[in-house]
Amino acid sequence: MRRAIAVPFVLAALALQGSDPTSAAGKRWWSHVTTLSSDMLQGRDAGSEGHRTAAEYVAGQFKAAGLEPGNKGQFLQPVALESRAIDEASSSIALIDAQGKEVPVKLGEQAYFNVRIDLAPEIDAPLVFAGNGLSVPSENHDDLAGLDLKGKVVVYISGAPSTLPGAVQAHNSSSAVRAKALADAGAVGAIAISNPKNQDLPWERASGARLQPAMTLADPALDTSKLLRFGAAFNPAHAQMLFEGAPQSLAQLLAIADRREKLPGFPLAFRVRAKAAVRRASLTSDNVVGLLEGSDRRLRNEYVVLTAHLDHIGVNPNLKGDQINNGAMDNASGIATLIETARDLSSGRVLRRPSRSILFVAVTAEEKGLLGSRYFANRPPVPAGSMVANVNMDMFLPLHPMTLVMAMGLEESTLRKPLEEAAKGLGLRVQPDPEPLRNRFIRSDQYNFILRGIPALALKVGYEEGSPQEKLQKEWIRTRYHAPGDDAAQPVDFDAAVTFNRLIRELALGIANEKKRPEWNKDSFFRQFAPASSKRK
């Protein structure tokens, strides 16, 4: 390891100034958060020097906690990436009407390129509106049916009708699954319009990051960016320009979407003509993997995988004032919990060592499309079939006292039992995701384990609908999510963080000590991804 542990410990000493947790457990957790969200790490963008320093810090902490290197004798697992950034000055998007008149689209204000797609240098194709852009034959829902999409660019509104179960909606709304459905129908590109009622970020914030590099895995077998040749996001405040002369206006379509009804589909009156100049670079960013070997001779060859993402979105030179996106809650907080859980489980702070082995994995490039976890889940350092469960911690937001644990995936597998037992022991109640339309179960790293058939949970500090706690969390999303305000100066409930850490510890123990390996429930949509041998009879 380069520079190993010394530099990060200096950072920790500097970062702790001004923090005020009261308990020793809270101070330890906060020291990791403040170290990893220090300005000196420049927002931990995947592949950056700041990320490398952060990875070395985590590796040093894993070693100090007593973990063994988890990647073939090493703590670091290099992940080869390709970086892509749009050269906006040399790029353009325009709408072409039936008479050939060109209507320029203002990049940044009205739309921006989706560089997660491997953009073709030029494209000229008709536009077709296809509802939510979802094709789910198993649920008798197909927005693409009856539409000629060959050689076309599909315009869609994010979301799904109420007839689709939450898990089905979440999976089919993932970028790779939707892109494959569109490509299979002959489409060459997609324009996404976010429903304003379900947007995590206001347009100005999302558009403000459009010039930041996107990334994909260099391993061609794991690269899903080439399914389409064009992609863009359109500002819903300006997207009516796409629907001039169409059977229905954008306002009418959004009203249908807000009622959670099936949207219609129809050709639009325009073609899209685009030129994309893309700067490309190759780079490497590290996952960090630590191993706690289980105590049971038979079960130690099975692995519970605890994950949190180490990267954040780096520095945005287009911002005024503070340009560093420190990523304290997203997701230095989850990494800090990963470190503290490793410390507790490996150093005699529990009654007995877990029966199964536990892998502690700090994954990279989550912010670039869950890339580090996709690499790890598909190129694991242990036999793939030996990973029995994943518990993921991403932006769990300890902003207020913790009385509820929000569990994405609660209804999907037998992991519910050990979670409820762990929560009960801490006086917590368990709730399913109160906002399924945000599709959070497929938007973080647990999703790549799910696609490999591994039962998973993603956990957060919960809140009741309509409560002051809900208001506080939504205000955090509005003002601090993917912004410089997510730093060590923000208010944090340290007791909630300590409670969450204890929950993760007890849950990991519960899963590791269960005699029977976790399974998907018979009625779970995600059971289809499990190997046939592991499905419940």
C-alpha positions as CSV (number, residue, x, y, z in Angstrom):
1,M,0.0,0.0,0.0
2,R,1.3,3.5,-1.0
3,R,1.8,5.7,2.0
4,A,-0.3,3.1,3.9
5,I,-1.7,4.6,7.1
6,A,0.4,7.7,8.1
7,V,-1.0,10.4,5.9
8,P,-4.7,9.5,6.6
9,F,-4.1,9.6,10.4
10,V,-2.8,13.1,10.0
11,L,-5.9,14.0,8.1
12,A,-8.1,12.5,10.9
13,A,-6.4,14.7,13.5
14,L,-7.1,17.8,11.4
15,A,-10.7,16.8,10.5
16,L,-11.8,16.2,14.1
17,Q,-11.5,19.8,15.0
18,G,-15.0,21.2,15.7
19,S,-16.8,17.9,15.9
20,D,-18.8,17.1,19.0
21,P,-19.9,13.5,19.4
22,T,-20.2,12.5,23.1
23,S,-19.6,8.7,23.2
24,A,-16.4,7.0,22.4
25,A,-18.2,5.0,19.7
26,G,-19.5,8.1,18.2
27,K,-16.1,9.8,18.2
28,R,-14.5,6.8,16.5
29,W,-17.2,6.7,13.8
30,W,-17.0,10.5,13.3
31,S,-13.2,10.4,13.0
32,H,-13.6,8.2,9.9
33,V,-16.3,10.4,8.4
34,T,-14.3,13.6,8.9
35,T,-11.1,12.1,7.6
36,L,-12.8,10.8,4.4
37,S,-14.8,14.0,3.8
38,S,-11.8,16.3,4.4
39,D,-11.1,18.9,1.7
40,M,-7.7,17.3,1.3
41,L,-9.3,14.3,-0.4
42,Q,-11.1,16.5,-3.0
43,G,-14.4,14.7,-3.0
44,R,-12.9,11.1,-3.6
45,D,-13.8,11.0,-7.3
46,A,-13.2,7.5,-8.6
47,G,-9.7,7.2,-10.0
48,S,-8.5,10.4,-8.3
49,E,-5.5,10.8,-6.0
50,G,-8.0,11.7,-3.2
51,H,-9.8,8.4,-3.8
52,R,-6.5,6.5,-3.7
53,T,-5.6,8.1,-0.4
54,A,-9.1,7.2,0.9
55,A,-8.7,3.6,-0.2
56,E,-5.3,3.4,1.6
57,Y,-6.9,4.8,4.7
58,V,-9.7,2.2,4.7
59,A,-7.2,-0.6,4.0
60,G,-5.1,0.6,7.0
61,Q,-8.2,0.6,9.2
62,F,-9.2,-2.9,8.1
63,K,-5.7,-4.1,8.9
64,A,-5.8,-2.3,12.3
65,A,-9.2,-3.9,13.0
66,G,-7.7,-7.4,12.5
67,L,-9.1,-8.2,9.1
68,E,-7.1,-10.3,6.6
69,P,-6.6,-9.0,3.1
70,G,-9.6,-10.2,1.1
71,N,-8.4,-10.0,-2.5
72,K,-5.9,-12.7,-3.1
73,G,-3.6,-11.6,-0.3
74,Q,-4.2,-7.9,-1.0
75,F,-6.6,-5.4,0.5
76,L,-7.0,-3.4,-2.8
77,Q,-8.9,-4.8,-5.8
78,P,-8.0,-2.7,-8.8
79,V,-10.9,-1.9,-11.1
80,A,-10.1,-0.8,-14.7
81,L,-12.4,2.0,-15.9
82,E,-12.9,4.2,-19.0
83,S,-13.7,7.8,-18.3
84,R,-15.8,9.9,-20.8
85,A,-16.5,13.6,-20.6
86,I,-18.6,15.7,-23.1
87,D,-16.8,18.5,-24.9
88,E,-19.9,20.7,-24.9
89,A,-18.4,23.5,-26.9
90,S,-18.0,21.0,-29.8
91,S,-21.3,19.2,-29.3
92,S,-24.9,20.1,-30.1
93,I,-28.5,18.9,-30.0
94,A,-31.2,20.2,-32.3
95,L,-34.8,19.3,-33.1
96,I,-35.7,19.1,-36.8
97,D,-39.4,19.6,-37.8
98,A,-41.2,18.1,-40.9
99,Q,-40.2,21.2,-43.0
100,G,-36.5,20.8,-42.1
101,K,-36.4,23.8,-39.8
102,E,-33.8,23.4,-37.1
103,V,-34.6,24.3,-33.5
104,P,-31.4,24.4,-31.4
105,V,-31.5,22.9,-27.9
106,K,-29.7,24.9,-25.3
107,L,-27.3,22.6,-23.6
108,G,-27.3,22.9,-19.8
109,E,-30.5,24.9,-19.7
110,Q,-32.8,22.7,-21.8
111,A,-31.0,19.4,-22.0
112,Y,-27.7,17.6,-21.6
113,F,-26.0,14.6,-22.9
114,N,-26.0,11.3,-21.0
115,V,-22.3,10.3,-21.2
116,R,-22.9,7.0,-19.4
117,I,-24.0,5.9,-22.9
118,D,-21.2,5.4,-25.4
119,L,-22.3,8.3,-27.6
120,A,-22.0,8.1,-31.4
121,P,-20.2,11.1,-32.9
122,E,-23.4,12.0,-34.9
123,I,-27.0,10.9,-34.9
124,D,-30.1,11.9,-36.9
125,A,-33.2,10.0,-36.0
126,P,-37.0,10.4,-35.6
127,L,-38.4,10.8,-32.1
128,V,-41.1,8.6,-30.6
129,F,-42.8,9.0,-27.2
130,A,-43.0,5.6,-25.4
131,G,-44.7,6.3,-22.1
132,N,-42.3,5.3,-19.3
133,G,-40.2,3.3,-21.7
134,L,-40.8,0.0,-19.9
135,S,-41.3,-3.4,-21.4
136,V,-42.5,-6.0,-18.9
137,P,-44.3,-8.8,-20.7
138,S,-44.6,-10.9,-17.5
139,E,-46.9,-8.2,-16.1
140,N,-48.7,-7.6,-19.3
141,H,-47.2,-4.2,-19.6
142,D,-45.3,-3.0,-22.7
143,D,-44.9,0.7,-23.4
144,L,-43.1,-0.2,-26.6
145,A,-45.8,-2.4,-28.1
146,G,-47.3,-1.1,-31.4
147,L,-44.6,1.5,-31.9
148,D,-42.1,1.5,-34.7
149,L,-38.9,2.1,-32.9
150,K,-36.4,0.8,-35.5
151,G,-33.7,3.5,-35.9
152,K,-35.7,5.9,-33.6
153,V,-34.9,7.8,-30.4
154,V,-37.3,7.1,-27.6
155,V,-38.6,9.9,-25.4
156,Y,-39.9,8.7,-22.0
157,I,-41.1,10.0,-18.7
158,S,-39.5,8.4,-15.6
159,G,-41.7,6.4,-13.3
160,A,-44.2,3.6,-13.7
161,P,-47.9,2.9,-13.5
162,S,-49.4,1.5,-10.2
163,T,-50.1,-1.8,-11.9
164,L,-46.5,-2.7,-11.7
165,P,-45.3,-4.1,-8.4
166,G,-42.6,-2.1,-6.7
167,A,-39.8,-4.7,-7.3
168,V,-40.8,-5.1,-10.9
169,Q,-40.9,-1.4,-11.5
170,A,-37.5,-0.9,-9.8
171,H,-35.7,-3.6,-11.8
172,N,-37.1,-2.6,-15.1
173,S,-36.4,1.1,-14.5
174,S,-32.7,0.5,-14.1
175,S,-30.7,2.1,-16.9
176,A,-29.2,-1.2,-18.2
177,V,-32.6,-3.1,-18.3
178,R,-34.5,-0.2,-19.9
179,A,-31.6,0.3,-22.5
180,K,-31.7,-3.4,-23.4
181,A,-35.5,-3.3,-23.9
182,L,-35.2,-0.2,-26.1
183,A,-32.3,-1.7,-28.1
184,D,-34.1,-5.0,-28.6
185,A,-37.0,-3.0,-30.0
186,G,-34.7,-1.3,-32.5
187,A,-34.2,2.0,-30.8
188,V,-30.9,3.8,-31.2
189,G,-31.2,6.3,-28.3
190,A,-33.3,7.7,-25.5
191,I,-34.3,11.0,-24.1
192,A,-35.4,11.0,-20.4
193,I,-37.7,13.4,-18.8
194,S,-37.8,13.3,-15.1
195,N,-41.3,13.7,-13.4
196,P,-40.8,16.8,-11.3
197,K,-42.8,15.3,-8.5
198,N,-40.2,12.4,-8.1
199,Q,-36.9,14.3,-8.8
200,D,-34.2,13.8,-6.2
201,L,-32.3,16.8,-7.6
202,P,-33.6,20.1,-9.1
203,W,-32.6,20.5,-12.7
204,E,-30.1,23.2,-11.9
205,R,-28.1,20.8,-9.7
206,A,-28.3,17.8,-12.0
207,S,-27.4,19.9,-15.0
208,G,-24.6,21.6,-13.1
209,A,-22.7,18.2,-13.0
210,R,-23.2,17.4,-16.7
211,L,-19.6,18.2,-17.6
212,Q,-18.2,15.9,-15.0
213,P,-16.7,12.7,-16.4
214,A,-18.9,9.6,-16.6
215,M,-17.3,6.1,-16.4
216,T,-17.8,2.6,-17.5
217,L,-16.0,-0.7,-16.8
218,A,-13.1,-1.4,-19.2
219,D,-14.0,-5.1,-19.1
220,P,-16.1,-5.5,-22.2
221,A,-18.0,-8.4,-20.7
222,L,-19.3,-6.0,-18.0
223,D,-19.8,-2.9,-20.0
224,T,-23.5,-2.1,-20.7
225,S,-22.9,1.4,-22.1
226,K,-23.0,0.4,-25.8
227,L,-26.6,-0.8,-26.0
228,L,-27.7,2.6,-27.3
229,R,-25.8,5.2,-29.3
230,F,-27.5,8.4,-28.0
231,G,-28.8,9.6,-24.7
232,A,-29.9,12.8,-23.2
233,A,-31.8,14.2,-20.2
234,F,-34.4,16.9,-21.0
235,N,-35.4,19.7,-18.5
236,P,-39.1,19.1,-17.7
237,A,-39.6,22.8,-17.6
238,H,-38.7,23.0,-21.3
239,A,-39.6,19.5,-22.6
240,Q,-42.9,20.7,-24.0
241,M,-40.9,21.7,-27.1
242,L,-40.6,18.0,-27.9
243,F,-44.4,17.6,-27.9
244,E,-45.4,20.5,-30.2
245,G,-47.8,19.1,-32.7
246,A,-48.2,15.9,-30.7
247,P,-51.6,14.3,-29.8
248,Q,-51.1,15.2,-26.1
249,S,-49.1,17.9,-24.4
250,L,-46.4,17.2,-21.7
251,A,-48.7,18.7,-19.1
252,Q,-51.4,16.2,-20.0
253,L,-48.9,13.3,-19.9
254,L,-47.5,14.3,-16.6
255,A,-51.1,14.5,-15.2
256,I,-51.5,10.8,-16.3
257,A,-48.2,9.9,-14.8
258,D,-49.1,11.5,-11.5
259,R,-52.2,9.4,-11.4
260,R,-49.9,6.3,-11.9
261,E,-51.8,5.3,-15.0
262,K,-50.4,3.8,-18.1
263,L,-49.1,6.4,-20.5
264,P,-49.8,6.4,-24.2
265,G,-47.2,6.2,-27.0
266,F,-47.1,8.0,-30.3
267,P,-44.6,9.3,-32.9
268,L,-43.5,12.9,-32.3
269,A,-43.2,15.6,-35.0
270,F,-39.5,16.0,-34.7
271,R,-36.2,14.3,-35.5
272,V,-33.2,14.8,-33.2
273,R,-29.9,15.7,-34.7
274,A,-26.9,15.6,-32.4
275,K,-23.2,15.8,-32.5
276,A,-21.2,14.6,-29.5
277,A,-17.5,15.2,-29.0
278,V,-16.3,13.0,-26.1
279,R,-13.0,13.1,-24.3
280,R,-11.9,9.6,-23.2
281,A,-9.3,8.3,-20.8
282,S,-8.3,5.0,-19.1
283,L,-7.9,4.9,-15.3
284,T,-7.9,2.5,-12.4
285,S,-9.8,2.9,-9.1
286,D,-9.7,0.4,-6.1
287,N,-12.2,-1.6,-4.2
288,V,-11.0,-2.3,-0.7
289,V,-11.7,-5.8,0.6
290,G,-11.1,-7.2,4.1
291,L,-11.9,-10.7,5.3
292,L,-13.0,-11.9,8.7
293,E,-12.8,-15.7,8.6
294,G,-15.7,-17.6,10.2
295,S,-15.3,-19.9,13.2
296,D,-17.4,-22.8,11.9
297,R,-15.4,-25.4,9.8
298,R,-18.2,-25.9,7.3
299,L,-19.9,-22.4,7.3
300,R,-16.6,-20.5,7.0
301,N,-16.6,-21.2,3.3
302,E,-19.8,-19.1,3.0
303,Y,-19.6,-15.3,3.0
304,V,-21.8,-12.5,4.2
305,V,-20.8,-9.4,2.2
306,L,-21.1,-6.0,3.9
307,T,-20.7,-3.1,1.4
308,A,-20.5,0.7,1.3
309,H,-19.3,2.9,-1.5
310,L,-16.1,4.9,-0.9
311,D,-16.2,7.3,-3.9
312,H,-18.1,10.5,-4.2
313,I,-18.4,13.1,-7.1
314,G,-15.2,15.0,-6.6
315,V,-14.7,18.7,-7.5
316,N,-17.0,20.7,-9.7
317,P,-15.1,23.6,-11.2
318,N,-18.4,25.1,-12.5
319,L,-19.7,25.8,-9.1
320,K,-19.4,29.3,-7.5
321,G,-17.7,29.4,-4.2
322,D,-17.0,26.0,-2.6
323,Q,-16.4,23.5,-5.4
324,I,-15.6,20.4,-3.3
325,N,-18.3,17.8,-2.9
326,N,-17.0,16.3,0.3
327,G,-19.5,13.4,0.5
328,A,-19.7,13.1,4.3
329,M,-23.1,11.4,4.5
330,D,-22.7,10.1,0.9
331,N,-21.0,8.0,1.8
332,A,-18.1,8.5,4.2
333,S,-20.8,7.7,6.8
334,G,-21.3,4.2,5.4
335,I,-17.6,3.5,5.1
336,A,-17.2,4.6,8.7
337,T,-19.9,2.1,9.8
338,L,-18.1,-0.6,7.7
339,I,-14.8,0.1,9.6
340,E,-16.5,0.1,13.0
341,T,-18.3,-3.1,12.3
342,A,-15.1,-4.7,11.3
343,R,-13.5,-3.5,14.5
344,D,-16.3,-4.8,16.7
345,L,-16.6,-8.2,15.0
346,S,-12.9,-9.0,14.7
347,S,-11.5,-7.8,18.0
348,G,-13.4,-9.7,20.7
349,R,-16.1,-7.1,21.3
350,V,-18.9,-9.7,20.6
351,L,-19.6,-12.8,22.5
352,R,-18.4,-15.2,19.8
353,R,-16.8,-15.0,16.4
354,P,-19.3,-15.3,13.6
355,S,-19.8,-18.8,12.1
356,R,-19.7,-17.7,8.5
357,S,-16.9,-15.6,7.1
358,I,-17.6,-11.9,6.5
359,L,-16.3,-9.8,3.6
360,F,-16.0,-6.1,4.2
361,V,-16.0,-4.3,0.9
362,A,-15.6,-0.6,0.3
363,V,-16.5,-0.3,-3.4
364,T,-15.5,2.4,-5.9
365,A,-17.4,4.2,-8.7
366,E,-20.9,3.8,-7.2
367,E,-21.6,7.4,-8.3
368,K,-20.6,6.4,-11.9
369,G,-23.2,3.7,-12.2
370,L,-22.5,1.1,-9.5
371,L,-19.3,0.0,-11.3
372,G,-17.1,-1.1,-8.4
373,S,-19.8,-3.4,-7.0
374,R,-20.6,-4.7,-10.5
375,Y,-17.0,-5.6,-10.9
376,F,-16.7,-7.2,-7.4
377,A,-20.0,-9.2,-7.8
378,N,-18.9,-10.6,-11.1
379,R,-15.2,-11.0,-10.4
380,P,-15.2,-11.9,-6.7
381,P,-12.1,-13.1,-4.9
382,V,-14.2,-16.0,-3.5
383,P,-16.3,-18.6,-5.4
384,A,-19.4,-16.7,-6.6
385,G,-21.8,-19.2,-5.2
386,S,-20.3,-18.9,-1.7
387,M,-21.6,-15.3,-1.2
388,V,-24.9,-15.9,0.7
389,A,-26.1,-12.3,1.5
390,N,-25.3,-8.7,1.0
391,V,-26.0,-5.8,3.4
392,N,-25.4,-2.4,1.9
393,M,-25.0,1.0,3.7
394,D,-25.3,4.1,1.5
395,M,-26.2,7.5,2.8
396,F,-28.1,6.3,5.8
397,L,-28.6,9.9,7.1
398,P,-28.3,10.0,10.9
399,L,-30.0,13.4,11.1
400,H,-32.4,12.7,13.9
401,P,-33.0,10.2,16.7
402,M,-33.3,6.6,15.3
403,T,-36.5,4.8,16.2
404,L,-37.1,3.2,12.7
405,V,-34.9,1.3,10.4
406,M,-35.9,1.6,6.7
407,A,-35.2,-1.6,4.9
408,M,-35.1,-1.8,1.1
409,G,-35.7,-5.4,0.2
410,L,-37.6,-6.2,3.4
411,E,-40.3,-8.3,1.7
412,E,-38.0,-10.1,-0.7
413,S,-36.0,-12.6,1.3
414,T,-35.5,-14.5,4.5
415,L,-33.1,-11.7,5.6
416,R,-36.1,-10.1,7.2
417,K,-35.9,-12.4,10.2
418,P,-32.4,-11.6,11.3
419,L,-33.0,-7.9,10.6
420,E,-36.2,-7.8,12.8
421,E,-34.4,-9.7,15.6
422,A,-31.4,-7.3,15.5
423,A,-33.8,-4.3,15.4
424,K,-35.9,-5.6,18.3
425,G,-32.8,-6.0,20.4
426,L,-32.1,-2.3,19.9
427,G,-35.7,-1.1,20.5
428,L,-36.2,-0.3,16.8
429,R,-39.1,-0.9,14.5
430,V,-38.6,-2.0,10.9
431,Q,-40.3,-0.3,7.9
432,P,-40.3,-1.0,4.2
433,D,-39.3,1.7,1.8
434,P,-41.9,4.5,2.2
435,E,-41.1,5.9,-1.2
436,P,-41.0,3.0,-3.7
437,L,-41.2,5.4,-6.7
438,R,-37.7,6.5,-6.0
439,N,-36.5,3.0,-6.9
440,R,-33.8,3.0,-4.2
441,F,-33.5,-0.8,-4.0
442,I,-31.9,-0.8,-7.5
443,R,-30.0,2.5,-7.2
444,S,-27.1,1.4,-5.0
445,D,-24.6,-1.3,-4.8
446,Q,-26.8,-4.1,-3.4
447,Y,-28.4,-4.3,-6.9
448,N,-25.3,-5.9,-8.5
449,F,-25.4,-8.7,-5.8
450,I,-29.2,-9.1,-6.4
451,L,-28.5,-9.6,-10.2
452,R,-26.1,-12.4,-9.1
453,G,-28.9,-14.1,-7.2
454,I,-27.7,-13.0,-3.7
455,P,-30.3,-11.9,-1.2
456,A,-29.7,-8.3,-0.1
457,L,-30.8,-5.5,2.1
458,A,-30.1,-1.8,2.0
459,L,-30.7,0.0,5.3
460,K,-31.3,3.6,6.3
461,V,-32.5,5.6,9.3
462,G,-36.3,5.6,8.9
463,Y,-39.0,8.1,9.4
464,E,-42.8,8.3,9.4
465,E,-44.7,9.8,6.5
466,G,-45.6,13.4,7.2
467,S,-43.3,13.6,10.2
468,P,-40.7,16.4,11.0
469,Q,-38.1,13.7,10.4
470,E,-39.3,13.1,6.9
471,K,-39.2,16.9,6.3
472,L,-35.6,17.0,7.6
473,Q,-34.4,14.2,5.3
474,K,-36.1,15.7,2.3
475,E,-34.6,19.1,3.0
476,W,-31.2,17.4,3.2
477,I,-31.8,15.9,-0.2
478,R,-32.8,19.2,-1.6
479,T,-29.9,21.3,-0.2
480,R,-27.0,18.9,0.5
481,Y,-27.3,15.8,-1.7
482,H,-24.4,15.9,-4.2
483,A,-23.5,19.4,-3.1
484,P,-20.6,21.0,-1.2
485,G,-23.0,21.2,1.8
486,D,-22.5,17.5,2.5
487,D,-19.5,18.1,4.6
488,A,-18.4,17.7,8.2
489,A,-19.9,21.0,9.3
490,Q,-23.5,19.7,9.0
491,P,-25.7,18.7,11.9
492,V,-25.5,15.0,12.8
493,D,-27.2,12.9,15.4
494,F,-24.3,10.9,16.7
495,D,-26.5,8.6,18.9
496,A,-28.5,7.7,15.8
497,A,-25.2,6.8,14.0
498,V,-24.0,4.7,16.9
499,T,-27.4,2.9,17.0
500,F,-27.2,2.2,13.3
501,N,-23.7,0.8,13.7
502,R,-24.9,-1.5,16.4
503,L,-27.7,-2.6,14.1
504,I,-25.3,-3.5,11.3
505,R,-23.1,-5.4,13.7
506,E,-26.0,-7.5,15.1
507,L,-27.5,-8.1,11.7
508,A,-24.2,-9.3,10.3
509,L,-23.8,-11.6,13.3
510,G,-27.3,-12.9,12.9
511,I,-26.9,-13.7,9.2
512,A,-23.5,-15.2,9.8
513,N,-24.7,-17.5,12.6
514,E,-27.9,-18.7,10.9
515,K,-27.7,-22.4,10.2
516,K,-29.5,-22.1,6.9
517,R,-28.2,-19.7,4.2
518,P,-30.6,-16.9,3.3
519,E,-33.0,-17.4,0.4
520,W,-35.3,-15.3,-1.7
521,N,-39.0,-15.7,-0.9
522,K,-41.0,-17.8,-3.2
523,D,-43.0,-14.8,-4.4
524,S,-40.0,-12.4,-4.8
525,F,-39.5,-11.0,-8.2
526,F,-35.8,-11.2,-7.6
527,R,-35.8,-14.9,-7.0
528,Q,-35.5,-15.4,-10.8
529,F,-31.8,-14.4,-10.6
530,A,-30.9,-17.0,-8.0
531,P,-29.2,-20.2,-9.3
532,A,-31.7,-23.0,-9.6
533,S,-29.9,-25.0,-6.9
534,S,-30.5,-22.3,-4.3
535,K,-34.2,-21.6,-4.9
536,R,-36.7,-22.6,-2.3
537,K,-38.6,-25.7,-3.1
